[in-house]
């Protein structure tokens, strides 16, 4: 072997494995396939082949303008051993990428299974809420109503000495009837099924303000026709967010805004309360589960949740759900 051949082999062996080099180049900033090929001294055709393989592994993504980026959240690649860089052996890199691809695929399948299980749990929960609400309305509330009517009929027939006791019984039954109706409404609002999201939110805000003595400024915009699961998810988010305001915020007023903008339905619940530190709340079992529950509900309909809060500066809970108005 002559010196020229030996120098060429040494030059090849010192170059990094191709796909490691592509990932390292993209870590410095987005680029097109042609730019990457020129930067790494490769042909555009070979670069396209490497990029396709990395896309299949979920490590890079191509934008609509042909620019490639590293996928956010892709696992960080460890540096290959120095021997690989010296000898040019690509078996380490290919084995590493294959193993990473397998682990990513398994993680995604597991995430899909968990999301499917969460959807089934939420669906079963809503069905049970609907059943209990119907039984409370059709059975318990009807019995209490009949009892109240009987007590009203008796007020002119009982001894005057028992009139005060009868009036007390009527008040207790009336309060129990109101409580049963309120529980049934909270479990499954009939307005949501029959009149839609805006009417259900209006009724809930009115009942909430009366119950807690907390004024809520309501702004409801025009909405396109929404799927029932999206309406239910947004209603539950508003319900949970207002409940948190009443229980934890120590606020003097709150705002609920629902609007449609940029092919998205946006729901915001804002208060002027004491605020909180988000990491601390997420570490709290009860309140942290409330936020995670809202996130999970929105994720199942393709939406997302944003919570902004600072101690002494109030809180904003913002839910966004993309809507395809063309079906």
C-alpha positions as CSV (number, residue, x, y, z in Angstrom):
1,X,0.0,0.0,0.0
2,X,1.5,3.3,-1.0
3,X,1.6,6.5,1.1
4,X,-1.2,8.1,-1.0
5,X,-3.6,5.2,-0.4
6,X,-2.7,5.1,3.3
7,X,-3.4,8.9,3.6
8,X,-6.7,8.6,1.9
9,X,-7.8,5.8,4.2
10,X,-6.7,7.7,7.3
11,X,-8.7,10.7,6.1
12,X,-11.8,8.6,5.7
13,X,-11.3,7.0,9.1
14,X,-11.0,10.4,10.8
15,X,-14.4,11.6,9.5
16,X,-17.3,11.1,11.9
17,X,-20.1,8.5,11.2
18,X,-22.5,10.2,8.7
19,X,-25.7,10.3,10.7
20,X,-24.0,11.4,13.8
21,X,-22.5,14.2,11.7
22,X,-26.0,15.1,10.4
23,X,-27.4,15.3,13.9
24,X,-24.5,17.3,15.1
25,X,-24.9,19.8,12.2
26,X,-28.7,20.1,12.9
27,X,-28.0,20.8,16.6
28,X,-26.2,24.0,15.4
29,X,-29.4,25.1,13.5
30,X,-32.0,24.1,11.0
31,X,-30.8,23.5,7.4
32,X,-31.9,22.1,4.1
33,X,-30.6,18.8,2.7
34,X,-28.4,20.7,0.2
35,X,-26.9,22.9,2.9
36,X,-26.2,19.8,5.1
37,X,-24.6,18.0,2.2
38,X,-22.3,21.0,1.4
39,X,-21.4,21.4,5.1
40,X,-20.5,17.8,5.6
41,X,-18.9,17.1,2.2
42,X,-21.6,14.6,1.2
43,X,-23.7,14.3,-2.0
44,X,-27.3,15.6,-1.8
45,X,-28.5,12.1,-2.7
46,X,-26.7,10.5,0.2
47,X,-27.8,13.2,2.5
48,X,-31.4,12.7,1.6
49,X,-31.0,9.0,2.4
50,X,-29.5,9.7,5.8
51,X,-32.3,12.3,6.5
52,X,-35.0,9.8,5.6
53,X,-33.6,7.2,7.9
54,X,-33.4,9.7,10.8
55,X,-37.0,10.8,10.1
56,X,-38.2,7.2,10.4
57,X,-36.4,7.0,13.7
58,X,-38.2,10.2,14.9
59,X,-35.0,12.1,15.4
60,X,-35.4,14.8,12.7
61,X,-38.4,16.4,11.0
62,X,-38.8,18.3,7.7
63,X,-40.8,21.5,7.5
64,X,-42.9,22.6,4.6
65,X,-40.1,24.7,3.2
66,X,-37.7,21.7,3.0
67,X,-35.8,22.8,6.1
68,X,-34.9,20.0,8.6
69,X,-34.9,20.3,12.4
70,X,-34.1,18.1,15.3
71,X,-37.3,16.8,16.8
72,X,-38.0,18.5,20.2
73,X,-37.6,16.0,22.9
74,X,-35.5,13.5,20.9
75,X,-33.1,11.7,23.1
76,X,-29.6,13.1,23.4
77,X,-27.1,11.0,21.6
78,X,-24.0,10.0,23.6
79,X,-20.6,10.7,22.0
80,X,-19.4,7.6,20.1
81,X,-16.2,6.0,21.4
82,X,-13.0,7.5,20.0
83,X,-12.2,4.1,18.3
84,X,-15.3,4.6,16.0
85,X,-14.1,8.0,14.9
86,X,-10.6,6.7,14.2
87,X,-11.6,3.5,12.3
88,X,-14.7,4.8,10.6
89,X,-16.6,1.7,11.6
90,X,-20.3,2.6,11.4
91,X,-21.6,-0.5,13.1
92,X,-21.7,1.4,16.5
93,X,-23.7,4.3,15.0
94,X,-26.1,2.0,13.1
95,X,-26.6,-0.2,16.2
96,X,-27.2,2.8,18.4
97,X,-29.7,4.3,16.0
98,X,-31.5,1.0,15.6
99,X,-31.8,0.6,19.4
100,X,-33.0,4.2,19.8
101,X,-35.6,3.7,17.1
102,X,-36.8,0.5,18.9
103,X,-37.0,2.3,22.2
104,X,-38.8,5.3,20.7
105,X,-41.3,3.0,18.9
106,X,-42.0,1.2,22.2
107,X,-42.4,4.4,24.1
108,X,-44.8,5.8,21.5
109,X,-46.9,2.6,21.6
110,X,-47.0,2.7,25.4
111,X,-48.0,6.3,25.2
112,X,-50.8,5.5,22.8
113,X,-52.0,2.6,25.1
114,X,-52.0,5.0,28.1
115,X,-53.9,7.6,26.2
116,X,-56.4,5.1,25.0
117,X,-56.9,3.8,28.5
118,X,-57.3,7.4,29.8
119,X,-60.0,8.0,27.1
120,X,-61.8,4.8,28.2
121,X,-61.7,5.8,31.8
122,X,-63.0,9.3,31.1
123,X,-65.7,7.9,28.9
124,X,-66.8,5.5,31.6
125,X,-66.7,8.3,34.2
126,X,-68.9,10.5,32.1
127,X,-71.4,7.7,31.5
128,X,-71.5,7.1,35.2
129,X,-72.0,10.8,35.9
130,X,-74.8,10.9,33.4
131,X,-76.5,7.8,35.0
132,X,-76.2,9.1,38.5
133,X,-77.5,12.6,37.5
134,X,-80.5,11.0,35.7
135,X,-81.3,8.9,38.8
136,X,-81.0,11.9,41.1
137,X,-83.3,13.9,38.9
138,X,-85.9,11.3,38.0
139,X,-86.0,9.5,41.4
140,X,-84.7,11.4,44.3
141,X,-85.7,14.8,43.2
142,X,-89.2,13.6,42.3
143,X,-89.7,11.9,45.7
144,X,-88.6,15.1,47.5
145,X,-90.9,17.2,45.3
146,X,-93.8,15.0,46.2
147,X,-93.0,15.2,49.8
148,X,-92.8,19.0,49.7
149,X,-96.2,19.1,48.0
150,X,-97.7,16.8,50.8
151,X,-96.2,19.1,53.5
152,X,-97.7,22.1,51.8
153,X,-101.1,20.5,51.8
154,X,-100.9,19.7,55.5
155,X,-100.1,23.2,56.6
156,X,-103.8,24.1,57.0
157,X,-104.8,20.8,58.6
158,X,-102.4,20.4,61.4
159,X,-102.7,21.8,64.9
160,X,-101.4,25.4,65.2
161,X,-98.9,24.2,67.8
162,X,-97.3,22.0,65.1
163,X,-97.2,24.7,62.4
164,X,-93.7,25.9,63.2
165,X,-92.4,22.3,63.1
166,X,-94.1,21.8,59.8
167,X,-92.6,24.9,58.3
168,X,-89.2,23.7,59.4
169,X,-89.8,20.4,57.7
170,X,-90.8,22.2,54.5
171,X,-87.6,24.3,54.6
172,X,-85.4,21.2,55.1
173,X,-87.1,19.3,52.3
174,X,-86.8,22.3,50.0
175,X,-83.1,22.7,50.8
176,X,-82.5,18.9,50.2
177,X,-84.3,19.2,46.9
178,X,-82.2,22.2,45.8
179,X,-79.1,20.3,46.9
180,X,-80.0,17.2,44.8
181,X,-80.7,19.4,41.8
182,X,-77.4,21.2,42.2
183,X,-75.5,17.9,42.4
184,X,-77.3,16.5,39.4
185,X,-76.5,19.7,37.4
186,X,-72.8,19.5,38.4
187,X,-72.6,15.8,37.5
188,X,-74.0,16.3,34.0
189,X,-75.5,19.6,32.9
190,X,-78.6,19.1,30.8
191,X,-78.0,22.4,29.1
192,X,-74.7,21.0,27.6
193,X,-76.6,18.2,25.9
194,X,-79.6,20.2,24.7
195,X,-78.5,23.8,24.3
196,X,-74.7,23.7,23.8
197,X,-71.5,24.9,25.4
198,X,-72.2,28.6,25.7
199,X,-75.6,28.1,27.4
200,X,-74.2,25.5,29.7
201,X,-71.3,27.8,30.7
202,X,-73.7,30.7,31.3
203,X,-75.8,28.6,33.6
204,X,-72.8,27.2,35.4
205,X,-71.3,30.7,36.0
206,X,-74.6,32.1,37.3
207,X,-75.0,29.2,39.7
208,X,-71.3,29.4,40.7
209,X,-71.5,33.2,41.4
210,X,-74.7,32.7,43.5
211,X,-73.2,29.8,45.5
212,X,-69.8,31.3,46.2
213,X,-70.7,35.0,46.2
214,X,-67.9,35.6,43.7
215,X,-68.6,37.8,40.6
216,X,-67.6,36.2,37.4
217,X,-67.4,38.4,34.3
218,X,-68.6,36.3,31.3
219,X,-67.6,36.9,27.7
220,X,-68.9,34.4,25.2
221,X,-68.1,34.8,21.5
222,X,-69.6,33.2,18.4
223,X,-68.5,29.7,17.9
224,X,-68.7,27.2,15.0
225,X,-70.4,23.9,15.5
226,X,-68.3,21.9,17.9
227,X,-68.1,18.1,18.4
228,X,-69.7,16.9,21.7
229,X,-66.4,15.7,23.1
230,X,-64.8,19.1,22.6
231,X,-67.7,20.9,24.3
232,X,-67.5,18.4,27.2
233,X,-63.8,18.8,27.6
234,X,-64.0,22.6,27.6
235,X,-66.9,22.6,30.0
236,X,-65.0,20.3,32.4
237,X,-61.9,22.6,32.2
238,X,-64.0,25.7,33.0
239,X,-65.7,23.8,35.9
240,X,-62.4,22.7,37.4
241,X,-60.7,26.1,36.9
242,X,-63.6,28.0,38.6
243,X,-63.7,25.4,41.4
244,X,-60.0,26.1,42.0
245,X,-60.6,29.8,42.1
246,X,-63.3,29.4,44.7
247,X,-61.3,27.0,46.9
248,X,-57.8,28.3,46.6
249,X,-57.4,31.7,45.0
250,X,-59.0,34.0,47.6
251,X,-60.0,36.2,44.7
252,X,-62.6,39.1,44.7
253,X,-63.6,38.5,41.0
254,X,-62.9,36.3,38.1
255,X,-63.3,36.3,34.3
256,X,-64.4,33.6,31.9
257,X,-63.8,34.2,28.2
258,X,-64.7,31.8,25.4
259,X,-63.9,32.8,21.8
260,X,-63.0,31.4,18.4
261,X,-59.8,32.7,16.7
262,X,-57.4,31.3,14.2
263,X,-59.2,28.0,13.7
264,X,-59.0,27.4,17.5
265,X,-61.5,27.6,20.3
266,X,-59.9,29.4,23.3
267,X,-61.2,29.2,26.8
268,X,-59.7,31.4,29.5
269,X,-60.4,31.5,33.2
270,X,-58.7,34.4,35.0
271,X,-58.8,35.6,38.6
272,X,-57.2,38.4,40.7
273,X,-56.4,36.1,43.6
274,X,-53.2,35.3,45.4
275,X,-51.7,33.2,42.7
276,X,-49.3,30.3,43.3
277,X,-46.0,28.7,42.3
278,X,-46.7,26.2,39.6
279,X,-44.0,23.7,40.6
280,X,-45.3,23.6,44.1
281,X,-48.8,23.0,43.0
282,X,-47.8,20.2,40.6
283,X,-46.2,18.6,43.6
284,X,-49.4,18.8,45.6
285,X,-51.4,15.6,45.2
286,X,-54.9,17.2,45.0
287,X,-54.3,20.4,43.1
288,X,-51.6,18.8,40.9
289,X,-54.1,16.1,39.8
290,X,-56.6,18.8,38.9
291,X,-54.2,20.4,36.5
292,X,-53.1,17.1,35.0
293,X,-56.8,16.1,34.6
294,X,-57.5,19.2,32.6
295,X,-54.4,18.6,30.5
296,X,-55.4,15.0,29.8
297,X,-59.0,15.9,28.9
298,X,-57.7,18.5,26.4
299,X,-55.0,16.2,25.0
300,X,-57.7,13.6,24.1
301,X,-59.4,16.2,21.8
302,X,-56.1,17.5,20.4
303,X,-56.0,20.5,22.7
304,X,-53.5,21.9,25.2
305,X,-53.5,23.7,28.5
306,X,-51.4,26.6,29.6
307,X,-51.4,27.9,33.2
308,X,-49.8,31.2,34.2
309,X,-49.6,32.3,37.8
310,X,-47.3,34.2,40.1
311,X,-47.7,34.7,43.9
312,X,-49.8,37.8,44.4
313,X,-50.5,38.3,40.7
314,X,-53.5,36.0,40.1
315,X,-53.9,33.1,37.7
316,X,-54.8,32.5,34.1
317,X,-55.9,29.0,32.9
318,X,-56.0,28.9,29.1
319,X,-57.3,26.0,27.0
320,X,-56.9,25.8,23.3
321,X,-58.5,23.3,20.9
322,X,-57.9,23.3,17.2
323,X,-61.2,23.1,15.2
324,X,-61.4,21.9,11.6
325,X,-64.5,23.8,10.4
326,X,-64.4,22.0,7.1
327,X,-65.1,18.7,8.8
